[in-house]
Amino acid sequence: MQFNRSIQAVMRFFPVFFPALLLAAAAAGQSYEAEISRHREQYRQDFLTDSNSPLQAADTAYLQFYEPDEAFRIRAAFTPTPGAKTFDMPTYNGKLKKYRQYGVLTFAVHDTTVTLEVYQSPVLMKRPELKDYLFIPFKDRTNYVTTYGGGRYLELRTGNIKDGEVILDFNKCYNPYCAYAAGYSCPVPPDANKLPVAIPAGELLFGKQGAH
């Protein structure tokens, strides 16, 4: 009852502005969904332009995603680790790839505080267009259930980190190529990036029968 009286009081004092606020909130939600839709369409197109792609045009119809959910667009605190040494990260085909830890992200998923390590590739740093590329491979409680068992990936750019914070949008996390075919050197998410929570956002299991 107290809640209802509060709403009524707001409506008396702001008879015009309150509906406008509701409309603005609805528009913001639609705008975010449109952003994710555009992102996923570009993601599909990238499979067609990558000469190393595991998918043909017809296969992209089997890409599946959770519905966009802004609850998994999360603000995280960033702690840099400038003294971290380069190490070998295993991949699913047995090869090793060089990375170094760039920093650590701390954030909350519902009531659970978790961390993810952020990595930088010394190889990609030599390429002007990718020198600011950051990589976050992770696993979570959805693996082997609704998402690929080998984990999923997120990407950032160093410029995304501002004032010690960054927005992690798990609606944009994606499967490694190993989710579609064997033989790719997909990094295995380190133990430090195995989240004790479910992240029901981003890409789902590939929908085509017989996929890797």
N, C-alpha and C positions, 0 to 999 in steps of 0.2 A: 504493500500500500504506500509506504513512504517513497518508493521508487516511482510509482505512478504519479504521486503528488508533485514530485520533483520535475518530472517530464511536463506536467501540466503547467507548472510555474514557468519553465523555460519557454513553452509555447506562448504563454501570455505576453512575456517580455520580448520574445523574438518570433513573432508570428510569420514573418517573411523569411528571416535568415535561417531558421531551423530546417525547413524543407530544402532550402538551397544547399545547406551543408550535407543533407542526405543525398541530394543529387550529385554533389561534388564527390562524395565518397564512392557512390556507385560508378561514376565516370572514371575515377581513379582505378577501381577494380577492373573495369572493362579495358582500360588503357594497358594495365599490366598484363592481362590475358592476351591482348593483341601483341604486346612486346614478345611474350613467350612464343606465341604462334609464329611470329616472324623469325624468331631465333631458330625454331625447330624446322621451319621450311628451309632456311639457309643451311642448317645441319644436313638435311636430306640432300640438298643440291651439292654439298661438298663431297659426298660419296661419288658423285658423277664426274667430278673434275679432278679427283685425286687418282693419279696413275697407279697408285699402290692399293686402291680401294678393294675391300673384300666383297663388295656388293655391286650388282648390276641395277639398272634403273628399276626393273620390276621388283627387285628385292626390297627397295625402300618402302614399299607399301606395307611391309611387315614390321617396320619400326614402330615401337609402342612406347607410350609415355603416361605417367601419372597426370591427372588433371592439374593445371597450375594452382599452386597454393602459396600465397604470400607469407604464410606462417613459416615457410622454409626459405625465405629470403631473410637471412639472419645477419645481424651486426656482430662482428667478432673483434676482440682486442688482439692486436698484433705485437709480438715481441721479437725483435730481430736477433739473429744469432750470427754476427759477423765473423766470429772466429771458427765457425764450423769447417771441418775438413771434408774434402771430396771423398766419396765412398762408392762402392759398387752396389747398385740395386739389381737384384735378380729379376729376370723376366720369365714369362711362361714358356718360352721355348729353350730355356737353359742359358741364354746369353746374359751378359752383364752390361749395364749402362751406368755411366758416370753421373752422379748428382752430388750436390752439396745442400745441406739444410740452410734455407734462407731465413727462416723464422718459425715461430709457433703461434697458432691461432687459438684463442680461448673464447668459448661461447656457450650458450645454454640452448639445449633442445628440450623444450617444455621445462621440467624442473631439474634437469640433469646438466651439470657443467662438464664439458668435454674439451679436448684439445685435438688439434690436427697439426702435423708438421707440414711446412711448405718447402718445396724443393726447387732448385735451379740447376739447369743443365749447362755444364761448361762448354759443351759442344754447340748448343744453340746460342749461347752468349756471343759466339764468334760471328753469328749472322745478324746483320744490322736490324732486320725486321723482327727478329726474335730475341734480341739481347735482353729485353725486359720481361720475357716470358717466365711465369711461375707455374708450378705443377703440384697438384694435390691429389694423389691416388688414395682412395680410402675404401674401407669395407664397413658394413653396418648390418643390423639385424634383419634387413630385407633380403640379403643374399641367399641364394638357393631357394627362395620362396617366391618372390615376385621380381627379383632383379638378378642379374648375372652373378654367379657364385664367385667369380674372380675379382669382384669389386668394380667400382666405377671411378671416374676421374672428374676433377674440376680444374679449370684454368683461371689464372689471374694475370694481370700485368702489374709491374712494380708501381705504376702510377695509380692503381686502384687503392693503394694504401695511403690513407690521409690521416694525419694527426693520431697515428697509432691505432687506427681502426680500418676495417675493410668490410664490405658487404659480401657475404657468401650466399650466392643464389643457387641452392641445390636443385631448383627447377631446371637448371642448365647443366646438371651433371650428366655424363654420358658414358656409354660402354666402350671399353677398349676393343680394338679390332679382333682380338681373340674371342670375343663373344660371338663372332660370326663365322670365323674360319680358323683352322690351325695354321701354325707356321709363322705367326707374327711375334715380334719381340715386345710384348706388352709388359711394362713394369708391374711387379707384384707389390701391392700396397704393404709397406712395412708394418710390423706389429704395433708401432706407436700410432698408426692411423686406422686401427680397428676399433670403430666406435661401439660402445656398449648399448647403443640405442638404435631404433629404426629411423631411417630417413625415407619416408614414402613420398618421394619427389623425384623428378627427373626421368631418366630413361628406364623402361622396364625390360624384361626378358625379350629377346628377339622372337617374333611371332611365327617364323617360318619353321616348319617341321624339318628335322634333320640338321638344324644349325648346330654349330660346335658348342 
